[in-house]
Structure formats: C-alpha cells, structure tokens
Amino acid sequence: MTSHHHADSPADPKPAVSAEGGSLLRTVIHLWPYIWPTERADLKARIVGAMVLLLIAKLATMVVPFTFKWATDALAAAGSVSEADWWLWVLSAPIALTVAYGGTRILMAVLTQLRDGLFAKVAMHAVRRLAFRTFVHMHELSLRYHLERKTGGLTRVLERGRNAIETIVRMVILQLAPTIIELSMIVVVLMWQFDWRYVAVILVTVALYLVYTYYATEWRIGIRRKMNDSDTDANIKAIDSLLNYETVKYFSAEEREAERYDRAMARYEKASTSAYTSLAVLNAGQATIFTCGLAMAMVLCAIEIRGGTKTVGDFVLINAMMIQLYQPLNFMGMVYREIKQAVIDIELMFSILNRDPEIKDEPNAAPLKVAGGVIRFENVQFAYEPARRILKGISFEVPAGKTVAVVGPSGAGKSTISRLLFRFYDLFGGRITIDGQDIAKVTQKSLRQVIGMVPQDTVLFNDTIRYNIRYGRWEASDTEVEEAARLAQIDGFIKLAPKGYEAEVGERGLKLSGGEKQRVAIARTILKAPPILVLDEATSALDSHTEREIQDALERVSKGRTTLVIAHRLSTIVGADEIIVLDQGEIVERGRHAVLLANNGLYASMWNRQREAEEAREKLARVTEDAAAPNRNPPPVADIIAQADPSAITAPADAAE
C-alpha cells in the first residue's frame, strides 16, 4: 500500500476559509445556503414575509414624524378656530393627528416584533443545521486531529460558532439592514420635503459618526480583550486555589493565595476602569457629533421658518426624524463589535468544516463480511511523523477463534497496532486484512461494528450505568443489558447501588473504581457481541486482585472469538496461542510463553523483571500488614519501603521518622 496523504496533518495548506481577516460579506455568502435553504419553502416564505414587514415597519417609522408635524401645525392653527366649531377641531386637527401619531408608533413597534418573531425560526434553523453539520464533521476528522486539539477548545468553537450565526443573522438582518433602509428613506424624504443642504448635513453627520465609532470601537476592543484576559486569569487562580484547598492548608499558604488572587483582581480592576472610561469617551463623542448635526439641521429649518417658507411642524419633523435615526446609529459600535467577533468565531467553525477527513471510505467501498475473523498484518509500515517510523514492516496472523498477544517495551508500537486495526490511521505501507478483505477498501462503519474494544483507560459517558452498557448495542433490551452485566460480573455491584442500573457514573465515570469501569467496558463489549476482540492493556491500571477477576471475565468473553491482546502485564497472556514480542517497531521474538522463556531473550528478561516487581509488592504488602497489627510498634515508613525495594530510598531511615 502506498503512503496516504494526511489531509489534517500539520503540513496541510490553509483551509479555504481563514479565521483571520474574515469579511462580513464572505461570511454571509457562506451562511446563505443555511439562511435560504433550497428544500425549505416554509423558511423562504418566512424570510420574504420578514422583509415585507421590515419595509412596512420602516414606512410606518417614516410616517411617525409626519403625524407629529401635522399635529404640531394643527395645534399652531388651532387658535383661529371658533368655539362653535370645537367638534370640527377635534376631528380635523390636533387630537386626531395626535392619536394617529400614537397609532403609527404602536404599528411600528408591533410590525418590528412580528418581523423578529417571524425571522427567529429561520435564524435558529440555520444555527441548528450548521452546528449539526460541524458536530458530525468533527467525528469524521481523524484521531490525529483530535489528539492535536484540546477537546474543550473544539466544543468552544462549536458553541461560539452557534452564537456567532445567531449574532450575524440578528445583527445584519434585524439591525444593520433596517438602519441602512431607514437612512435611505430619510435622505429621500429630506430631498422631497426640504432640500439638498439638509441631506448634506445628515450624510456628513452619519459619515463622521460611523468613522468615529469605528476607530473608538477598535481602540475599545483591545481594552476589552485585556479586561477579559485579566478576568479569566483571576478566575483561573481562584479555581486553582480552591481545587488545591488541602494543599493550601498543608502549607499555611492562605495569605499567599489571597495576595495572588488580589494581584489578578487588581489587573482586572485597572482594565475594567479603562473599559468603562473608553465607553464614556465613545458615548460622549457619538452624542457630540450627532447633536452638532441635529442642531445644524434645526438651525437651517429655524432660518426658513423665519423666512416664512417652513412651519413649526417642519421644525418638529426634522427633530423627530433625526432623533429616530439616532437610536439605531447609537447601537452601531455594539453592532460592529459583535459582528466582528462573530465573523472570527464563525470562520473558525468554517475552517473546521473545510478540513478534509484524513480517513475516508473509498468511493466503491463495500461492507466487511466476516466469516471466521482471521486478522492478517502484511508488511505493515506506519509512522505518526514521517521522520520517526513506528512500525517497520511487521507481519503476523491472528487465526479465527485464537488469541494472539502483542508485548514489548514502552514505545515499541503495541497500541499503534490496535489503532491501525480500527483504521484510525492509514498505513504508510503494507496492508491489514480481515478474512482476506483489505480494511482500507471496506466501509469504516462495517469494520468497527465487527471489532469489540476493551481499552486500557475506560472513559464512560456522564450518564447512567444502563446507558453506558447499552452503548455497546443501542437496540438491546433491558434484559440483554442486565445479562451482559451479569456475565461481566458487575451485576452484584449494580444491585447494591441505591439507583441500580439508573445510577449516574459521573464525569468520565469517576464515581466508579478502576475495576468497576473496566467491568462496564467488558459488559458493553459482551453486549456488542463482536466476532473480533481487541484488549488494549485492559488490566494494566488495576491492582493484582482486581486484575485476576477482570482477567477471568476477559477470558470468558474472548472464548471462541478472534482475540488480539495488547499486553503490559505478561502474567495475563501466558495462555495465548501466540505471543509476538515487539521492539522498536519490529518483531524480535514470537511463540508460546514457555518457548519464549526458554529462548532467554527480550521476553524472558521482561518476564523476570515483572516477577521481581510483583514479589517486591507482595513483600511490601506483608510488611504493611505486620505494621498494622495491634500491640506492635510500626517501623518507620522509610524502612518499610527500603525492605521492599532498597533502590527506592536514598535518605537515612531516621530522616523519615
């Protein structure tokens, strides 16, 4: 097999969408298929409806100042109406127009809320679709990618991306677009109702306002970043100190911790003060620019009123229109900042979506068909990094229904074998077959369905015991789940738990002991009932007593199945049909346990070292038992350790007393 190109390796070209310097226009283009989904006519209708409501709301917005003008002019003329015609005055002038003014304001507010409500489903559908696609894609990316990234960082990208879609849709469609439409309408109205001088004043005012807002917001973003960083730093120090509560007490370091926290809070105080001061500068500058523009337009109108070409109502009209425009403009700094952050966040999400999965099914890949389950490694070569070869052309076979163990020193490439069998990585050379079918040419799903895995470090979902066992075969009945638990010898413990099978296992299964977690993993694999079993150092983290119990359970599970054991403790694989000894990525010995011991090679030396370590542990346990016996003075801790392993102590015995 030739070397595969690693699409998500560090040497890849940058994705088509970069998180740096992302533009709003490009982001909206990328988002458009999610906002305007071709297969959803109902959502398209909502968008059209929202746009119609937006235009009607803006027309109502334009009418509001006019009703104010007409009411004012009517009031100014009211002095000339006789008392006998009071009912005509009510119907034709101030009160009717004042009611109209209130009505148009209500209409404007209702239409705006209707538009927001109508558009909400479109925005949230886009959020859901893109988040779902990103989540699925994250699972498609290779193990290499996930090992190079922090899982918390990926979930933050997903979370921020979701919020960013909502922000962009809300800010662009519901804030930016209406403001642009309103400004355009005001320019048209001013040209029609007044003249070009008013338009020039408005345009210059808005231009100066936006330029000032842009530079002031850019300046504030740096200050906000410092404030957020110092806030995060103070938080980290507080959490770190509280997590290490006992250590703080051991060393009477309360004052030191308080000082450390206070230093972080002092930085936060300084940054926060700068943030609030800069906000005051931003708001003051915006208000000054806009008020100058407003005053200039009103001065022009006052001059025209004096000349008799304009009425007091026109004076009110220009004031009302400008004040009405000020509200959306006042949000521009926030809109700009939010959109800028959202573009960065969403482009991070797009950069993940643009990353090709390293491991892909071939276009004509067929499902794997297992008859006996014979595994063959044929001249397999592999490296995580090209400069450091891990497996150097290894070949071996695991016959149907037999158990083959792979052992070797740390870093020999043992666990790599199980990862390659699951096809978490593609090979650099050679091939792996199951019943003669190259695993690179079958579907990944079918390959992983026929292999059961009991890993060295069992990580459980933060859910119930039943959920975690059922994960092996989701459609299994409760009876089958409980039978799997019985075969894995965990049903006794489960029945003693207050909630039984509904007991929560905690984050990563931390409420269970190592042995209990391993038994859940074994029960999960029993429920899956795969023809091929991989045990990757499944008992290395357990004590000897628990290890023997787990080993018995594993032997029952592997009976009649093709089993590949990646072993750390050699005592667990003495009954294997063949033991393969790896060293620096090459097979240096192979054979049954007795034959390998007789050869007196690497396997024999590993066996002897482990036996000596076991004996030392047993001796330490006996000494500890004696020390705990009543009416007996326990020897110093250092003496106990020294008896068990003389090389483990360097200090004089009395120093440890």
C-alpha positions, 0 to 999 in steps of 0.5 A: 500500500502506498503512503496516504496523504494526511489531509489534517496533518500539520503540513496541510495548506490553509483551509479555504476559509481563514479565521483571520481577516474574515469579511462580513460579506464572505461570511454571509455568502457562506451562511446563505445556503443555511439562511435560504435553504433550497428544500425549505419553502416554509423558511423562504416564505418566512424570510420574504414575509420578514422583509415585507414587514421590515419595509412596512415597519420602516414606512410606518417609522417614516410616517411617525414624524409626519403625524407629529408635524401635522399635529404640531401645525394643527395645534399652531392653527388651532387658535383661529378656530371658533368655539362653535366649531370645537367638534370640527377641531377635534376631528380635523386637527390636533387630537386626531393627528395626535392619536394617529401619531400614537397609532403609527408608533404602536404599528411600528413597534408591533410590525418590528416584533412580528418581523423578529418573531417571524425571522427567529425560526429561520435564524435558529434553523440555520444555527441548528443545521450548521452546528449539526453539520460541524458536530458530525464533521468533527467525528469524521476528522481523524484521531490525529486531529483530535489528539492535536486539539484540546477537546474543550477548545473544539466544543468552544468553537462549536458553541461560539460558532452557534452564537456567532450565526445567531449574532450575524443573522440578528445583527445584519438582518434585524439591525444593520439592514433596517438602519441602512433602509431607514437612512435611505428613506430619510435622505429621500424624504429630506430631498422631497420635503426640504432640500439638498443642504439638509441631506448634506448635513445628515450624510456628513453627520452619519459619515463622521459618526460611523468613522468615529465609532469605528476607530473608538470601537477598535481602540475599545476592543483591545481594552476589552480583550485585556479586561477579559484576559485579566478576568479569566486569569483571576478566575483561573487562580481562584479555581486553582486555589480552591481545587488545591484547598488541602494543599493550601492548608498543608502549607499555611499558604492562605495569605499567599493565595489571597495576595495572588488572587488580589494581584489578578483582581487588581489587573482586572480592576485597572482594565475594567476602569479603562473599559468603562472610561473608553465607553464614556469617551465613545458615548460622549463623542457619538452624542457630540457629533450627532447633536452638532448635526441635529442642531445644524439641521434645526438651525437651517429649518429655524432660518426658513421658518423665519423666512416664512417658507417652513412651519413649526411642524417642519421644525418638529419633523426634522427633530423627530426624524433625526432623533429616530435615526439616532437610536439605531446609529447609537447601537452601531459600535455594539453592532460592529463589535459583535459582528466582528467577533462573530465573523472570527468565531464563525470562520473558525467553525468554517475552517473546521468544516473545510478540513478534509477527513484524513480517513475516508471510505473509498468511493466503491467501498463495500461492507466487511463480511466476516466469516471466521475473523482471521486478522492478517498484518502484511508488511505493515509500515506506519509512522505518526511523523514521517521522520520517526517510523513506528512500525517497520514492516511487521507481519503476523496472523491472528487465526479465527477463534485464537488469541494472539498477544502483542508485548514489548517495551514502552514505545515499541508500537503495541497500541499503534497496532490496535489503532491501525486495526480500527483504521484510525490511521492509514498505513504508510505501507503494507496492508491489514486484512480481515478474512482476506478483505483489505480494511482500507477498501471496506466501509469504516462503519462495517469494520468497527461494528465487527471489532469489540474494544476493551481499552486500557483507560475506560472513559464512560459517558456522564450518564447512567450505568444502563446507558453506558452498557447499552452503548455497546448495542443501542437496540438491546433490551433491558434484559440483554443489558442486565445479562451482559452485566451479569456475565461481566460480573458487575451485576452484584455491584449494580444491585447494591447501588441505591439507583441500580442500573439508573445510577449516574457514573459521573464525569468520565465515570469517576464515581466508579473504581478502576475495576468497576469501569473496566467491568462496564467496558467488558459488559458493553463489549459482551453486549456488542457481541463482536466476532473480533476482540481487541484488549488494549492493556485492559488490566494494566491500571488495576491492582493484582486482585482486581486484575485476576477477576477482570482477567477471568471475565476477559477470558470468558468473553474472548472464548471462541472469538478472534482475540488480539491482546495488547499486553503490559502485564505478561502474567495475563497472556501466558495462555495465548496461542501466540505471543509476538514480542515487539521492539522498536517497531519490529518483531524480535521474538514470537511463540508460546510463553514457555518457548519464549522463556526458554529462548532467554531473550527480550521476553524472558528478561521482561518476564523476570523483571515483572516477577521481581516487581510483583514479589517486591509488592507482595513483600511490601504488602506483608510488611504493611500488614505486620505494621498494622497489627495491634500491640506492635510498634510500626517501623518507620515508613522509610524502612518499610519501603527500603525492605521492599525495594532498597533502590527506592530510598536514598535518605537515612531511615531516621530522616523519615521518622 
